[in-house]
Amino acid sequence: MGIGTSIFLLAVGAILTFAVNASVGGVDLDVVGWILMAAGVLGLVMVLLMRGRRRTVTTAEPVAYQRVEEHRDVAPPL
């Protein structure tokens, strides 16, 4: 989950919790909103923790290059 998805879940959860006053049979929209906000916060924390643990891998270039030349004693075909 990325930062954008986490913020989206937070926003949708806040809208469901604080702005919507509708009732759906068998579903409490306030609880769904709180669950979405919790998932958004958890995702955001996880993304920020993983971003801090990224490591940069660098590879060393060879110390010296060798030039290889091939000489053949065979005459080219006529």
All heavy atoms as a GROMACS GRO file, in nm:
protein
  576
    1MET      N    1   0.086  -0.116   0.000
    1MET     CA    2   0.000   0.000   0.000
    1MET      C    3   0.091   0.123   0.000
    1MET      O    4   0.185   0.132   0.076
    1MET     CB    5  -0.089  -0.003   0.125
    1MET     CG    6  -0.186   0.109   0.131
    1MET     SD    7  -0.310   0.113   0.261
    1MET     CE    8  -0.288  -0.025   0.361
    2GLY      N    9   0.060   0.218  -0.085
    2GLY     CA   10   0.142   0.338  -0.093
    2GLY      C   11   0.086   0.452  -0.009
    2GLY      O   12  -0.017   0.439   0.058
    3ILE      N   13   0.156   0.564  -0.017
    3ILE     CA   14   0.113   0.681   0.060
    3ILE      C   15  -0.022   0.731   0.009
    3ILE      O   16  -0.110   0.767   0.088
    3ILE     CB   17   0.220   0.792   0.051
    3ILE    CG1   18   0.346   0.747   0.124
    3ILE    CG2   19   0.168   0.922   0.110
    3ILE    CD1   20   0.461   0.846   0.114
    4GLY      N   21  -0.040   0.731  -0.121
    4GLY     CA   22  -0.165   0.779  -0.178
    4GLY      C   23  -0.284   0.694  -0.136
    4GLY      O   24  -0.391   0.747  -0.103
    5THR      N   25  -0.267   0.563  -0.134
    5THR     CA   26  -0.374   0.473  -0.093
    5THR      C   27  -0.406   0.493   0.055
    5THR      O   28  -0.524   0.493   0.094
    5THR     CB   29  -0.334   0.327  -0.118
    5THR    OG1   30  -0.297   0.312  -0.254
    5THR    CG2   31  -0.448   0.232  -0.086
    6SER      N   32  -0.305   0.512   0.136
    6SER     CA   33  -0.327   0.534   0.279
    6SER      C   34  -0.404   0.663   0.304
    6SER      O   35  -0.498   0.666   0.384
    6SER     CB   36  -0.193   0.540   0.353
    6SER     OG   37  -0.125   0.418   0.340
    7ILE      N   38  -0.366   0.770   0.235
    7ILE     CA   39  -0.437   0.897   0.251
    7ILE      C   40  -0.580   0.885   0.199
    7ILE      O   41  -0.674   0.940   0.258
    7ILE     CB   42  -0.359   1.010   0.181
    7ILE    CG1   43  -0.227   1.033   0.256
    7ILE    CG2   44  -0.441   1.138   0.174
    7ILE    CD1   45  -0.134   1.130   0.188
    8PHE      N   46  -0.600   0.811   0.090
    8PHE     CA   47  -0.734   0.789   0.038
    8PHE      C   48  -0.822   0.716   0.140
    8PHE      O   49  -0.937   0.754   0.163
    8PHE     CB   50  -0.727   0.711  -0.094
    8PHE     CG   51  -0.861   0.677  -0.152
    8PHE    CD1   52  -0.936   0.774  -0.215
    8PHE    CD2   53  -0.911   0.548  -0.142
    8PHE    CE1   54  -1.060   0.743  -0.268
    8PHE    CE2   55  -1.034   0.517  -0.194
    8PHE     CZ   56  -1.110   0.614  -0.258
    9LEU      N   57  -0.767   0.611   0.202
    9LEU     CA   58  -0.844   0.538   0.304
    9LEU      C   59  -0.877   0.629   0.423
    9LEU      O   60  -0.988   0.622   0.478
    9LEU     CB   61  -0.766   0.416   0.352
    9LEU     CG   62  -0.759   0.298   0.255
    9LEU    CD1   63  -0.671   0.188   0.313
    9LEU    CD2   64  -0.898   0.246   0.225
   10LEU      N   65  -0.783   0.711   0.463
   10LEU     CA   66  -0.809   0.806   0.572
   10LEU      C   67  -0.922   0.902   0.536
   10LEU      O   68  -1.012   0.928   0.617
   10LEU     CB   69  -0.683   0.887   0.603
   10LEU     CG   70  -0.581   0.821   0.695
   10LEU    CD1   71  -0.451   0.899   0.693
   10LEU    CD2   72  -0.636   0.814   0.835
   11ALA      N   73  -0.919   0.954   0.414
   11ALA     CA   74  -1.021   1.050   0.372
   11ALA      C   75  -1.159   0.986   0.362
   11ALA      O   76  -1.258   1.041   0.412
   11ALA     CB   77  -0.981   1.112   0.238
   12VAL      N   78  -1.166   0.868   0.301
   12VAL     CA   79  -1.296   0.800   0.289
   12VAL      C   80  -1.349   0.763   0.426
   12VAL      O   81  -1.468   0.778   0.455
   12VAL     CB   82  -1.283   0.676   0.197
   12VAL    CG1   83  -1.408   0.591   0.202
   12VAL    CG2   84  -1.254   0.720   0.054
   13GLY      N   85  -1.262   0.716   0.514
   13GLY     CA   86  -1.305   0.682   0.649
   13GLY      C   87  -1.356   0.802   0.726
   13GLY      O   88  -1.457   0.795   0.796
   14ALA      N   89  -1.288   0.916   0.711
   14ALA     CA   90  -1.332   1.038   0.779
   14ALA      C   91  -1.467   1.086   0.724
   14ALA      O   92  -1.553   1.131   0.800
   14ALA     CB   93  -1.226   1.147   0.765
   15ILE      N   94  -1.485   1.075   0.594
   15ILE     CA   95  -1.613   1.114   0.536
   15ILE      C   96  -1.725   1.026   0.587
   15ILE      O   97  -1.832   1.073   0.625
   15ILE     CB   98  -1.604   1.111   0.381
   15ILE    CG1   99  -1.515   1.224   0.332
   15ILE    CG2  100  -1.743   1.119   0.318
   15ILE    CD1  101  -1.480   1.215   0.185
   16LEU      N  102  -1.701   0.894   0.589
   16LEU     CA  103  -1.805   0.803   0.638
   16LEU      C  104  -1.834   0.826   0.786
   16LEU      O  105  -1.948   0.814   0.829
   16LEU     CB  106  -1.763   0.657   0.615
   16LEU     CG  107  -1.771   0.606   0.472
   16LEU    CD1  108  -1.719   0.463   0.464
   16LEU    CD2  109  -1.913   0.615   0.419
   17THR      N  110  -1.733   0.855   0.864
   17THR     CA  111  -1.752   0.871   1.008
   17THR      C  112  -1.817   1.004   1.044
   17THR      O  113  -1.911   1.008   1.123
   17THR     CB  114  -1.617   0.858   1.081
   17THR    OG1  115  -1.561   0.731   1.052
   17THR    CG2  116  -1.636   0.869   1.231
   18PHE      N  117  -1.768   1.112   0.986
   18PHE     CA  118  -1.809   1.244   1.033
   18PHE      C  119  -1.910   1.316   0.943
   18PHE      O  120  -1.980   1.406   0.990
   18PHE     CB  121  -1.686   1.334   1.050
   18PHE     CG  122  -1.585   1.275   1.145
   18PHE    CD1  123  -1.458   1.240   1.101
   18PHE    CD2  124  -1.617   1.253   1.278
   18PHE    CE1  125  -1.364   1.186   1.189
   18PHE    CE2  126  -1.524   1.198   1.365
   18PHE     CZ  127  -1.398   1.164   1.322
   19ALA      N  128  -1.919   1.280   0.816
   19ALA     CA  129  -2.002   1.358   0.726
   19ALA      C  130  -2.129   1.286   0.681
   19ALA      O  131  -2.224   1.351   0.641
   19ALA     CB  132  -1.921   1.398   0.604
   20VAL      N  133  -2.131   1.155   0.685
   20VAL     CA  134  -2.247   1.081   0.636
   20VAL      C  135  -2.338   1.046   0.753
   20VAL      O  136  -2.294   0.986   0.850
   20VAL     CB  137  -2.203   0.953   0.561
   20VAL    CG1  138  -2.322   0.870   0.520
   20VAL    CG2  139  -2.119   0.991   0.440
   21ASN      N  140  -2.465   1.083   0.740
   21ASN     CA  141  -2.562   1.052   0.845
   21ASN      C  142  -2.668   0.953   0.796
   21ASN      O  143  -2.778   0.949   0.847
   21ASN     CB  144  -2.631   1.180   0.894
   21ASN     CG  145  -2.535   1.269   0.972
   21ASN    OD1  146  -2.447   1.218   1.040
   21ASN    ND2  147  -2.551   1.398   0.959
   22ALA      N  148  -2.634   0.876   0.695
   22ALA     CA  149  -2.729   0.778   0.642
   22ALA      C  150  -2.719   0.649   0.721
   22ALA      O  151  -2.619   0.620   0.788
   22ALA     CB  152  -2.699   0.751   0.495
   23SER      N  153  -2.825   0.571   0.714
   23SER     CA  154  -2.822   0.440   0.780
   23SER      C  155  -2.846   0.333   0.675
   23SER      O  156  -2.936   0.344   0.592
   23SER     CB  157  -2.928   0.432   0.890
   23SER     OG  158  -3.056   0.451   0.832
   24VAL      N  159  -2.761   0.234   0.677
   24VAL     CA  160  -2.773   0.121   0.585
   24VAL      C  161  -2.808   0.001   0.669
   24VAL      O  162  -2.750  -0.021   0.776
   24VAL     CB  163  -2.639   0.099   0.509
   24VAL    CG1  164  -2.647  -0.021   0.419
   24VAL    CG2  165  -2.602   0.224   0.431
   25GLY      N  166  -2.903  -0.079   0.623
   25GLY     CA  167  -2.949  -0.193   0.702
   25GLY      C  168  -2.838  -0.290   0.736
   25GLY      O  169  -2.775  -0.348   0.649
   26GLY      N  170  -2.812  -0.308   0.863
   26GLY     CA  171  -2.714  -0.405   0.910
   26GLY      C  172  -2.570  -0.357   0.909
   26GLY      O  173  -2.480  -0.431   0.949
   27VAL      N  174  -2.544  -0.236   0.859
   27VAL     CA  175  -2.406  -0.186   0.852
   27VAL      C  176  -2.400  -0.052   0.923
   27VAL      O  177  -2.475   0.040   0.892
   27VAL     CB  178  -2.361  -0.169   0.705
   27VAL    CG1  179  -2.221  -0.112   0.698
   27VAL    CG2  180  -2.368  -0.301   0.631
   28ASP      N  181  -2.310  -0.041   1.017
   28ASP     CA  182  -2.288   0.086   1.087
   28ASP      C  183  -2.177   0.161   1.015
   28ASP      O  184  -2.060   0.121   1.018
   28ASP     CB  185  -2.250   0.059   1.233
   28ASP     CG  186  -2.245   0.185   1.317
   28ASP    OD1  187  -2.276   0.294   1.262
   28ASP    OD2  188  -2.212   0.174   1.436
   29LEU      N  189  -2.213   0.268   0.943
   29LEU     CA  190  -2.116   0.341   0.863
   29LEU      C  191  -2.009   0.410   0.947
   29LEU      O  192  -1.897   0.431   0.902
   29LEU     CB  193  -2.187   0.443   0.774
   29LEU     CG  194  -2.273   0.384   0.662
   29LEU    CD1  195  -2.339   0.496   0.583
   29LEU    CD2  196  -2.191   0.296   0.571
   30ASP      N  197  -2.042   0.443   1.072
   30ASP     CA  198  -1.940   0.502   1.160
   30ASP      C  199  -1.828   0.401   1.189
   30ASP      O  200  -1.710   0.436   1.186
   30ASP     CB  201  -2.003   0.548   1.292
   30ASP     CG  202  -2.087   0.674   1.273
   30ASP    OD1  203  -2.065   0.745   1.174
   30ASP    OD2  204  -2.173   0.699   1.360
   31VAL      N  205  -1.866   0.277   1.213
   31VAL     CA  206  -1.765   0.173   1.241
   31VAL      C  207  -1.682   0.145   1.116
   31VAL      O  208  -1.559   0.131   1.124
   31VAL     CB  209  -1.833   0.044   1.292
   31VAL    CG1  210  -1.732  -0.068   1.305
   31VAL    CG2  211  -1.902   0.069   1.425
   32VAL      N  212  -1.747   0.140   1.001
   32VAL     CA  213  -1.672   0.119   0.875
   32VAL      C  214  -1.575   0.234   0.854
   32VAL      O  215  -1.459   0.212   0.814
   32VAL     CB  216  -1.771   0.105   0.756
   32VAL    CG1  217  -1.695   0.103   0.624
   32VAL    CG2  218  -1.856  -0.019   0.771
   33GLY      N  219  -1.618   0.356   0.882
   33GLY     CA  220  -1.529   0.472   0.869
   33GLY      C  221  -1.409   0.465   0.962
   33GLY      O  222  -1.296   0.493   0.922
   34TRP      N  223  -1.434   0.426   1.087
   34TRP     CA  224  -1.322   0.413   1.182
   34TRP      C  225  -1.226   0.303   1.138
   34TRP      O  226  -1.103   0.318   1.151
   34TRP     CB  227  -1.373   0.385   1.323
   34TRP     CG  228  -1.426   0.509   1.390
   34TRP    CD1  229  -1.556   0.538   1.416
   34TRP    CD2  230  -1.350   0.620   1.436
   34TRP    NE1  231  -1.565   0.660   1.476
   34TRP    CE2  232  -1.440   0.713   1.490
   34TRP    CE3  233  -1.214   0.650   1.437
   34TRP    CZ2  234  -1.400   0.835   1.544
   34TRP    CZ3  235  -1.174   0.771   1.492
   34TRP    CH2  236  -1.264   0.861   1.544
   35ILE      N  237  -1.279   0.194   1.085
   35ILE     CA  238  -1.192   0.084   1.038
   35ILE      C  239  -1.107   0.132   0.920
   35ILE      O  240  -0.987   0.102   0.913
   35ILE     CB  241  -1.276  -0.039   1.002
   35ILE    CG1  242  -1.335  -0.100   1.129
   35ILE    CG2  243  -1.193  -0.142   0.926
   35ILE    CD1  244  -1.437  -0.209   1.103
   36LEU      N  245  -1.168   0.204   0.827
   36LEU     CA  246  -1.092   0.255   0.713
   36LEU      C  247  -0.985   0.355   0.757
   36LEU      O  248  -0.873   0.354   0.704
   36LEU     CB  249  -1.185   0.319   0.611
   36LEU     CG  250  -1.273   0.223   0.531
   36LEU    CD1  251  -1.368   0.301   0.442
   36LEU    CD2  252  -1.190   0.128   0.450
   37MET      N  253  -1.019   0.441   0.852
   37MET     CA  254  -0.918   0.536   0.902
   37MET      C  255  -0.804   0.462   0.972
   37MET      O  256  -0.687   0.499   0.956
   37MET     CB  257  -0.982   0.638   0.995
   37MET     CG  258  -1.062   0.742   0.923
   37MET     SD  259  -1.106   0.884   1.025
   37MET     CE  260  -1.211   0.811   1.148
   38ALA      N  261  -0.835   0.358   1.048
   38ALA     CA  262  -0.729   0.281   1.115
   38ALA      C  263  -0.640   0.212   1.012
   38ALA      O  264  -0.517   0.209   1.026
   38ALA     CB  265  -0.791   0.180   1.210
   39ALA      N  266  -0.702   0.157   0.907
   39ALA     CA  267  -0.622   0.092   0.802
   39ALA      C  268  -0.534   0.194   0.730
   39ALA      O  269  -0.418   0.165   0.696
   39ALA     CB  270  -0.715   0.022   0.702
   40GLY      N  271  -0.586   0.315   0.709
   40GLY     CA  272  -0.506   0.420   0.645
   40GLY      C  273  -0.389   0.463   0.730
   40GLY      O  274  -0.278   0.481   0.680
   41VAL      N  275  -0.412   0.479   0.859
   41VAL     CA  276  -0.303   0.518   0.949
   41VAL      C  277  -0.198   0.407   0.957
   41VAL      O  278  -0.078   0.432   0.950
   41VAL     CB  279  -0.357   0.552   1.090
   41VAL    CG1  280  -0.245   0.564   1.191
   41VAL    CG2  281  -0.438   0.680   1.086
   42LEU      N  282  -0.244   0.283   0.969
   42LEU     CA  283  -0.150   0.170   0.975
   42LEU      C  284  -0.068   0.160   0.846
   42LEU      O  285   0.053   0.140   0.849
   42LEU     CB  286  -0.225   0.040   1.001
   42LEU     CG  287  -0.140  -0.086   1.014
   42LEU    CD1  288  -0.052  -0.076   1.136
   42LEU    CD2  289  -0.229  -0.208   1.020
   43GLY      N  290  -0.135   0.176   0.732
   43GLY     CA  291  -0.063   0.172   0.605
   43GLY      C  292   0.036   0.285   0.592
   43GLY      O  293   0.148   0.265   0.543
   44LEU      N  294   0.000   0.403   0.635
   44LEU     CA  295   0.091   0.518   0.627
   44LEU      C  296   0.213   0.498   0.716
   44LEU      O  297   0.326   0.525   0.675
   44LEU     CB  298   0.016   0.645   0.666
   44LEU     CG  299   0.084   0.778   0.640
   44LEU    CD1  300   0.111   0.796   0.492
   44LEU    CD2  301  -0.001   0.892   0.692
   45VAL      N  302   0.192   0.446   0.836
   45VAL     CA  303   0.304   0.418   0.925
   45VAL      C  304   0.396   0.313   0.865
   45VAL      O  305   0.519   0.327   0.867
   45VAL     CB  306   0.253   0.376   1.065
   45VAL    CG1  307   0.364   0.318   1.150
   45VAL    CG2  308   0.188   0.493   1.135
   46MET      N  309   0.337   0.208   0.807
   46MET     CA  310   0.419   0.102   0.748
   46MET      C  311   0.499   0.153   0.629
   46MET      O  312   0.617   0.119   0.613
   46MET     CB  313   0.330  -0.016   0.705
   46MET     CG  314   0.265  -0.089   0.820
   46MET     SD  315   0.383  -0.161   0.934
   46MET     CE  316   0.452  -0.288   0.833
   47VAL      N  317   0.437   0.236   0.546
   47VAL     CA  318   0.508   0.292   0.430
   47VAL      C  319   0.624   0.379   0.476
   47VAL      O  320   0.735   0.370   0.422
   47VAL     CB  321   0.412   0.373   0.340
   47VAL    CG1  322   0.487   0.457   0.241
   47VAL    CG2  323   0.318   0.279   0.268
   48LEU      N  324   0.601   0.462   0.576
   48LEU     CA  325   0.709   0.550   0.623
   48LEU      C  326   0.821   0.471   0.690
   48LEU      O  327   0.938   0.506   0.677
   48LEU     CB  328   0.651   0.655   0.718
   48LEU     CG  329   0.556   0.755   0.652
   48LEU    CD1  330   0.499   0.850   0.757
   48LEU    CD2  331   0.626   0.832   0.542
   49LEU      N  332   0.787   0.363   0.761
   49LEU     CA  333   0.892   0.280   0.821
   49LEU      C  334   0.973   0.207   0.715
   49LEU      O  335   1.095   0.197   0.725
   49LEU     CB  336   0.830   0.178   0.917
   49LEU     CG  337   0.781   0.232   1.051
   49LEU    CD1  338   0.714   0.121   1.130
   49LEU    CD2  339   0.895   0.292   1.130
   50MET      N  340   0.906   0.157   0.613
   50MET     CA  341   0.978   0.085   0.508
   50MET      C  342   1.063   0.180   0.424
   50MET      O  343   1.169   0.142   0.377
   50MET     CB  344   0.880   0.009   0.418
   50MET     CG  345   0.805  -0.100   0.492
   50MET     SD  346   0.914  -0.212   0.578
   50MET     CE  347   0.951  -0.324   0.447
   51ARG      N  348   1.017   0.302   0.406
   51ARG     CA  349   1.094   0.399   0.329
   51ARG      C  350   1.224   0.434   0.403
   51ARG      O  351   1.328   0.456   0.342
   51ARG     CB  352   1.012   0.525   0.306
   51ARG     CG  353   1.089   0.629   0.229
   51ARG     CD  354   1.003   0.743   0.191
   51ARG     NE  355   0.919   0.698   0.081
   51ARG     CZ  356   0.834   0.775   0.017
   51ARG    NH1  357   0.822   0.900   0.053
   51ARG    NH2  358   0.763   0.728  -0.082
   52GLY      N  359   1.221   0.437   0.535
   52GLY     CA  360   1.340   0.467   0.613
   52GLY      C  361   1.441   0.354   0.611
   52GLY      O  362   1.559   0.376   0.636
   53ARG      N  363   1.398   0.232   0.579
   53ARG     CA  364   1.488   0.118   0.578
   53ARG      C  365   1.547   0.088   0.442
   53ARG      O  366   1.620  -0.010   0.427
   53ARG     CB  367   1.415  -0.007   0.626
   53ARG     CG  368   1.382  -0.004   0.772
   53ARG     CD  369   1.320  -0.132   0.812
   53ARG     NE  370   1.308  -0.135   0.956
   53ARG     CZ  371   1.303  -0.245   1.025
   53ARG    NH1  372   1.306  -0.360   0.964
   53ARG    NH2  373   1.293  -0.240   1.156
   54ARG      N  374   1.516   0.167   0.342
   54ARG     CA  375   1.571   0.140   0.209
   54ARG      C  376   1.722   0.154   0.212
   54ARG      O  377   1.777   0.245   0.271
   54ARG     CB  378   1.514   0.236   0.106
   54ARG     CG  379   1.376   0.201   0.063
   54ARG     CD  380   1.338   0.285  -0.055
   54ARG     NE  381   1.201   0.255  -0.092
   54ARG     CZ  382   1.133   0.325  -0.179
   54ARG    NH1  383   1.189   0.428  -0.237
   54ARG    NH2  384   1.010   0.292  -0.209
   55ARG      N  385   1.787   0.064   0.144
   55ARG     CA  386   1.933   0.069   0.137
   55ARG      C  387   1.974   0.086  -0.008
   55ARG      O  388   1.915   0.030  -0.098
   55ARG     CB  389   1.993  -0.060   0.190
   55ARG     CG  390   1.968  -0.080   0.337
   55ARG     CD  391   2.032  -0.205   0.386
   55ARG     NE  392   1.999  -0.224   0.527
   55ARG     CZ  393   2.034  -0.328   0.596
   55ARG    NH1  394   2.102  -0.425   0.539
   55ARG    NH2  395   2.001  -0.338   0.722
   56THR      N  396   2.079   0.161  -0.027
   56THR     CA  397   2.133   0.181  -0.160
   56THR      C  398   2.248   0.084  -0.181
   56THR      O  399   2.340   0.078  -0.101
   56THR     CB  400   2.183   0.326  -0.177
   56THR    OG1  401   2.075   0.414  -0.145
   56THR    CG2  402   2.231   0.350  -0.317
   57VAL      N  403   2.239   0.010  -0.288
   57VAL     CA  404   2.344  -0.087  -0.319
   57VAL      C  405   2.427  -0.030  -0.433
   57VAL      O  406   2.375   0.006  -0.537
   57VAL     CB  407   2.282  -0.222  -0.361
   57VAL    CG1  408   2.391  -0.320  -0.400
   57VAL    CG2  409   2.196  -0.277  -0.250
   58THR      N  410   2.556  -0.021  -0.409
   58THR     CA  411   2.646   0.027  -0.513
   58THR      C  412   2.742  -0.085  -0.548
   58THR      O  413   2.784  -0.164  -0.463
   58THR     CB  414   2.726   0.150  -0.466
   58THR    OG1  415   2.798   0.115  -0.347
   58THR    CG2  416   2.634   0.266  -0.436
   59THR      N  417   2.776  -0.091  -0.673
   59THR     CA  418   2.871  -0.192  -0.717
   59THR      C  419   3.000  -0.123  -0.756
   59THR      O  420   2.999  -0.016  -0.818
   59THR     CB  421   2.816  -0.271  -0.838
   59THR    OG1  422   2.786  -0.179  -0.943
   59THR    CG2  423   2.691  -0.346  -0.799
   60ALA      N  424   3.109  -0.183  -0.720
   60ALA     CA  425   3.240  -0.127  -0.751
   60ALA      C  426   3.278  -0.165  -0.894
   60ALA      O  427   3.252  -0.276  -0.939
   60ALA     CB  428   3.345  -0.179  -0.655
   61GLU      N  429   3.336  -0.071  -0.964
   61GLU     CA  430   3.382  -0.100  -1.099
   61GLU      C  431   3.515  -0.173  -1.091
   61GLU      O  432   3.588  -0.161  -0.993
   61GLU     CB  433   3.396   0.030  -1.177
   61GLU     CG  434   3.263   0.097  -1.203
   61GLU     CD  435   3.279   0.215  -1.296
   61GLU    OE1  436   3.377   0.217  -1.373
   61GLU    OE2  437   3.193   0.302  -1.292
   62PRO      N  438   3.547  -0.248  -1.194
   62PRO     CA  439   3.676  -0.319  -1.192
   62PRO      C  440   3.793  -0.221  -1.178
   62PRO      O  441   3.787  -0.109  -1.228
   62PRO     CB  442   3.681  -0.389  -1.328
   62PRO     CG  443   3.544  -0.384  -1.383
   62PRO     CD  444   3.471  -0.274  -1.314
   63VAL      N  445   3.895  -0.268  -1.111
   63VAL     CA  446   4.011  -0.182  -1.086
   63VAL      C  447   4.088  -0.156  -1.214
   63VAL      O  448   4.129  -0.045  -1.242
   63VAL     CB  449   4.103  -0.247  -0.980
   63VAL    CG1  450   4.228  -0.164  -0.960
   63VAL    CG2  451   4.027  -0.264  -0.851
   64ALA      N  452   4.106  -0.259  -1.296
   64ALA     CA  453   4.184  -0.243  -1.418
   64ALA      C  454   4.115  -0.316  -1.532
   64ALA      O  455   4.054  -0.421  -1.512
   64ALA     CB  456   4.325  -0.297  -1.399
   65TYR      N  457   4.126  -0.261  -1.648
   65TYR     CA  458   4.073  -0.325  -1.768
   65TYR      C  459   4.189  -0.386  -1.844
   65TYR      O  460   4.298  -0.330  -1.849
   65TYR     CB  461   4.001  -0.224  -1.857
   65TYR     CG  462   3.874  -0.170  -1.796
   65TYR    CD1  463   3.872  -0.048  -1.731
   65TYR    CD2  464   3.756  -0.243  -1.805
   65TYR    CE1  465   3.756   0.002  -1.676
   65TYR    CE2  466   3.639  -0.195  -1.750
   65TYR     CZ  467   3.640  -0.072  -1.686
   65TYR     OH  468   3.524  -0.024  -1.632
   66GLN      N  469   4.166  -0.500  -1.905
   66GLN     CA  470   4.270  -0.563  -1.986
   66GLN      C  471   4.222  -0.566  -2.130
   66GLN      O  472   4.108  -0.600  -2.158
   66GLN     CB  473   4.296  -0.706  -1.939
   66GLN     CG  474   4.359  -0.713  -1.802
   66GLN     CD  475   4.385  -0.858  -1.761
   66GLN    OE1  476   4.332  -0.951  -1.820
   66GLN    NE2  477   4.468  -0.875  -1.660
   67ARG      N  478   4.312  -0.532  -2.218
   67ARG     CA  479   4.280  -0.537  -2.360
   67ARG      C  480   4.334  -0.668  -2.415
   67ARG      O  481   4.450  -0.700  -2.398
   67ARG     CB  482   4.342  -0.419  -2.432
   67ARG     CG  483   4.308  -0.416  -2.577
   67ARG     CD  484   4.359  -0.292  -2.642
   67ARG     NE  485   4.320  -0.295  -2.781
   67ARG     CZ  486   4.324  -0.190  -2.859
   67ARG    NH1  487   4.367  -0.076  -2.811
   67ARG    NH2  488   4.288  -0.199  -2.984
   68VAL      N  489   4.248  -0.741  -2.478
   68VAL     CA  490   4.286  -0.870  -2.533
   68VAL      C  491   4.288  -0.859  -2.685
   68VAL      O  492   4.189  -0.821  -2.746
   68VAL     CB  493   4.187  -0.981  -2.489
   68VAL    CG1  494   4.224  -1.113  -2.552
   68VAL    CG2  495   4.182  -0.989  -2.339
   69GLU      N  496   4.404  -0.891  -2.743
   69GLU     CA  497   4.416  -0.891  -2.889
   69GLU      C  498   4.448  -1.032  -2.934
   69GLU      O  499   4.525  -1.103  -2.870
   69GLU     CB  500   4.528  -0.797  -2.933
   69GLU     CG  501   4.498  -0.651  -2.906
   69GLU     CD  502   4.607  -0.560  -2.958
   69GLU    OE1  503   4.692  -0.605  -3.037
   69GLU    OE2  504   4.606  -0.442  -2.918
   70GLU      N  505   4.388  -1.070  -3.045
   70GLU     CA  506   4.408  -1.206  -3.094
   70GLU      C  507   4.479  -1.197  -3.229
   70GLU      O  508   4.435  -1.127  -3.319
   70GLU     CB  509   4.272  -1.274  -3.112
   70GLU     CG  510   4.284  -1.418  -3.156
   70GLU     CD  511   4.148  -1.485  -3.163
   70GLU    OE1  512   4.054  -1.436  -3.098
   70GLU    OE2  513   4.137  -1.583  -3.234
   71HIS      N  514   4.590  -1.269  -3.240
   71HIS     CA  515   4.668  -1.274  -3.364
   71HIS      C  516   4.664  -1.416  -3.417
   71HIS      O  517   4.689  -1.510  -3.340
   71HIS     CB  518   4.813  -1.230  -3.341
   71HIS     CG  519   4.826  -1.089  -3.292
   71HIS    ND1  520   4.811  -0.981  -3.377
   71HIS    CD2  521   4.847  -1.037  -3.169
   71HIS    CE1  522   4.826  -0.870  -3.308
   71HIS    NE2  523   4.847  -0.903  -3.181
   72ARG      N  524   4.634  -1.428  -3.543
   72ARG     CA  525   4.630  -1.562  -3.604
   72ARG      C  526   4.740  -1.571  -3.710
   72ARG      O  527   4.762  -1.477  -3.785
   72ARG     CB  528   4.494  -1.588  -3.668
   72ARG     CG  529   4.383  -1.594  -3.566
   72ARG     CD  530   4.256  -1.632  -3.630
   72ARG     NE  531   4.149  -1.630  -3.529
   72ARG     CZ  532   4.033  -1.685  -3.545
   72ARG    NH1  533   4.005  -1.746  -3.658
   72ARG    NH2  534   3.943  -1.678  -3.451
   73ASP      N  535   4.800  -1.686  -3.714
   73ASP     CA  536   4.906  -1.709  -3.813
   73ASP      C  537   4.851  -1.770  -3.941
   73ASP      O  538   4.926  -1.796  -4.033
   73ASP     CB  539   5.012  -1.803  -3.753
   73ASP     CG  540   5.087  -1.734  -3.639
   73ASP    OD1  541   5.091  -1.610  -3.641
   73ASP    OD2  542   5.138  -1.804  -3.553
   74VAL      N  543   4.724  -1.787  -3.951
   74VAL     CA  544   4.664  -1.850  -4.069
   74VAL      C  545   4.633  -1.740  -4.170
   74VAL      O  546   4.577  -1.636  -4.135
   74VAL     CB  547   4.534  -1.924  -4.029
   74VAL    CG1  548   4.469  -1.987  -4.149
   74VAL    CG2  549   4.563  -2.024  -3.922
   75ALA      N  550   4.666  -1.767  -4.295
   75ALA     CA  551   4.639  -1.671  -4.400
   75ALA      C  552   4.489  -1.673  -4.433
   75ALA      O  553   4.426  -1.778  -4.426
   75ALA     CB  554   4.720  -1.705  -4.524
   76PRO      N  555   4.434  -1.560  -4.473
   76PRO     CA  556   4.292  -1.557  -4.508
   76PRO      C  557   4.264  -1.641  -4.631
   76PRO      O  558   4.350  -1.655  -4.718
   76PRO     CB  559   4.264  -1.410  -4.530
   76PRO     CG  560   4.395  -1.347  -4.552
   76PRO     CD  561   4.498  -1.431  -4.485
   77PRO      N  562   4.144  -1.693  -4.646
   77PRO     CA  563   4.113  -1.776  -4.764
   77PRO      C  564   4.113  -1.692  -4.891
   77PRO      O  565   4.081  -1.575  -4.890
   77PRO     CB  566   3.974  -1.831  -4.734
   77PRO     CG  567   3.918  -1.740  -4.630
   77PRO     CD  568   4.033  -1.684  -4.556
   78LEU      N  569   4.152  -1.756  -5.004
   78LEU     CA  570   4.159  -1.684  -5.132
   78LEU      C  571   4.031  -1.689  -5.205
   78LEU      O  572   3.944  -1.750  -5.216
   78LEU     CB  573   4.270  -1.742  -5.220
   78LEU     CG  574   4.410  -1.725  -5.160
   78LEU    CD1  575   4.510  -1.800  -5.246
   78LEU    CD2  576   4.446  -1.578  -5.152
   0.00000   0.00000   0.00000
